[in-house]
Amino acid sequence: MSVVRTLGLTAALLFMLAAGLWIGGHPARMPPVLRDLFVDDSAGLTAEASELIEGNYYRSVPQGDLIDSSLNGMVRGLRRRYRDRFSEYFSAAMLARFNESIEGRFSGVGLSVSGVKAGLRVVQVFKRSPAERAGIEVGDTIVSVEGDSIAGLDSTAATARIKGPEGTAVTVGVRDRQSGKTRQERIVRAQISLPVVSRKLATVGGKKLGYVRLAAFSEGASIALRRAVRKLQRQGAEGLLLDLRGNGGGLLQEAVLSASIFLPEGETVVSTESRTQGGAVYKAKGDNLAPLPIVVLIDRNTASAAEILAAALADDAGAMTVGTRSYGKGVFQQEIDLSNGGALKLTVGEYFTPDGTNLAGKGIRPDVRVRDLPGTARDEARQRALGVLAAGE
C-alpha cells in the first residue's frame, strides 16, 4: 500500500511540475536539477541569458523585444552561414504588413522596389500615390528611413520600415538617380491597392499586338491576367507581350495558375526539391486560352514566381525572352506561424524549371538582350520586344 501511495505522490508531483512549465514557469527560475531534467540545454541557456538581461541590464528591456532579437539573431546566422538572402523573421506587426502586400493591398507610400546594397531601388511608382506626389522616380534609391540608413538591410525589413498606418508620416532619404544627391522627403502614408495587371493594344508593323504588364503574384493575380489576355484576344490581338520587369514574385500557386492560361493541361510548370518536404512537380491545370505567339520581357528585378512563369513559357510554349538577365533566385520559402503572433519565413527547398535548370545565381538569360535607358521618356526595351513579336523572330 505504501509503495502504491509513494508512486502516486511521485506521479502527482511530476504532473504538477509539468503543469507549471506548461502554464508558464520560466526555466531560468527553476532549480538547476529540475531545469536539467525538463529543459533542453540550448533552450535553458537562452532563457537564462534572457533572465540575466532583464535582471541586470541598466535599462528596462521588455521580454518581447528580447524574444524578437533572439529570433532575428538565429535567422541572421542562417543568412550568413548559408548565404541565404531570403529567410526572415517577422514580428506580429511586420507579418501583418507582409500579408497585406501578398493580398495586393497595403498602407504605405506607393512604391515597388528591389533590394540593392545602398538600400531600396525604385522599380515602379504607382500613379496618384504619395510617392508620386513627392517626386520620387524610377531609378531613385531609398537610402534611409527616419534618418537611419537601410544599407545592407534585407528588402522585406527595409520596406516594413516605410509601411505603416494610413495617415501617419514617414521621412525617407531619396538618392536621385541622375545627380546622386540625397534629399529628405516627408511623406504621409495612404492605403495602396496594388495595380497587379495593366493592358493595352498596339499596332506594330501592321499587326495588332497585346501588351500586358503583371506586377506581382498576389492573390487573384492569375484571374486578372486571364481576363486581360482574353479581352486582348477579343480585340484581335495576334500576339502577346508579357511584361514581367520589376515583378519580384509572390505566391507559387498563382504562378502555376498563370502558366495554365497559356499551357495545355499536364505540362510541367516547375518542380521542387526539399530536405524536409521531398520532391513535387507542379503542372498546368488546363482550361488554357487559344494559343498566341508570346514574348516575355524580363529584367534584373524579375524574380522567383516571375522567373518560374517566364521559364515555363520559354520551355513549354516556345516563348522568346527579351530584356536583361533575371534575378536568379532558385529557392522557395515557407511561412511558419509562431506562438507570439509572428512567423518565420524559411528557405525550405529549391525549384527547377521544366528543363531541370536551377536558376540560383544564374537567372534567365534573354534570347534578345536590350536595356531600357534611364532618363529617357521612351521605353526602349518594350519597343524592341514588340518589334521581336511583330517580326516573329
Disulfide bonds with the S-S distance in Angstrom:
none
